[in-house]
Amino acid sequence: MYETIKYEVSGNIGYLTINRPKAMNALNGEVLDEIYAACTEIANDENVKAVILTGEGKAFVAGADIAQMNQLDAIEGRALIAKGHKVMNYIESIEKPFIAAVNGFALGGGCELAMACDIRIASEKAKFGQPEVNLGIIPGFGGTQRLPRLVGKGMAKYLIMTAEMIGAEEAHRIGLVEKVVAPEELIPACEKLAQTIMSKAPIAIGVAKTTINNGYDLDIRAASALEIEAFASTFASQDKTAGMTAFLEKKEAEFKNK
Ligand code: CO8
């Protein structure tokens, strides 16, 4: 049983909710361990085909736990950073779509957690920011790297150097989130998105995710080589035959994740 998160599976969707609402769902070592453990369940459970990651209460995640960080020396801080990176990288490596349902504050490590997910849907109430420089530190769960890759170097520097908090519409405008919806529509919109993705060939979805993630930082030739091998792996799947045959027979494809 988890103490700081909730994890349940319903209708092939894994619902992972950070659950420390009194501390605005701040990430301490225990929360990171539990997210990692839930991700291991997600990776190993064939029943889970998509994940919706959200926060309990008025925050998505308001960052790393400042009370905990304040107690740490440089070596302990480095260990916590490494743990955060391990979690973010794990989310990116799991061949299933992770949808961040950003319900409220996504600050510091919270913005970084959302960025490690594949697609971000924001409530109109969501707020984003990298306020670390207010605390005498810099983003440490991937923000200096994932934010520029999503919004460009200039905007990433603007957000990190000013610590400005931006609303959902601005986050959408700069490409930090893919869609903004009314608060009551947030989970239904994420579920609808998950259903759409889950109706496609699961192997293709997983391979598309990891090919994009693994190729993004390579030069175009190496990335193209990666795509050739990844493409070939989908061509070898039974679902490739199922999808193409169904199209030619003007039927709905039934994918078997094989
Ligand atoms: N850590 C610990 N506690 C927090 C955090 C946090 N990040 N955010 C909020 N809380 C706590 C508050 O201390 C408060 O506790 P209490 O009720 O006991 O006083 C409770 O949550 C409610 O918060 P507020 O009263 O402040 O609520 P408001 O609605 O007034 O404000 C905000 C909400 C705007 C979210 C505000 O709480 C805030 O600014 N929080 C801090 C945001 C922040 O600076 N985040 C970045 C943290 S640094 C980081 O994420 C770096 C990642 C790399 C980690 C490196 C590890 C070594």
Boltz pocket constraint, residues with backbone or C-beta under 6 A from the ligand:
constraints:
  - pocket:
      binder: B
      contacts: [[A, 21], [A, 22], [A, 23], [A, 24], [A, 26], [A, 27], [A, 59], [A, 62], [A, 63], [A, 64], [A, 65], [A, 66], [A, 67], [A, 69], [A, 76], [A, 77], [A, 78], [A, 80], [A, 81], [A, 84], [A, 105], [A, 107], [A, 108], [A, 109], [A, 110], [A, 131], [A, 132], [A, 135], [A, 138], [A, 139], [A, 140], [A, 141]]
      max_distance: 6.0
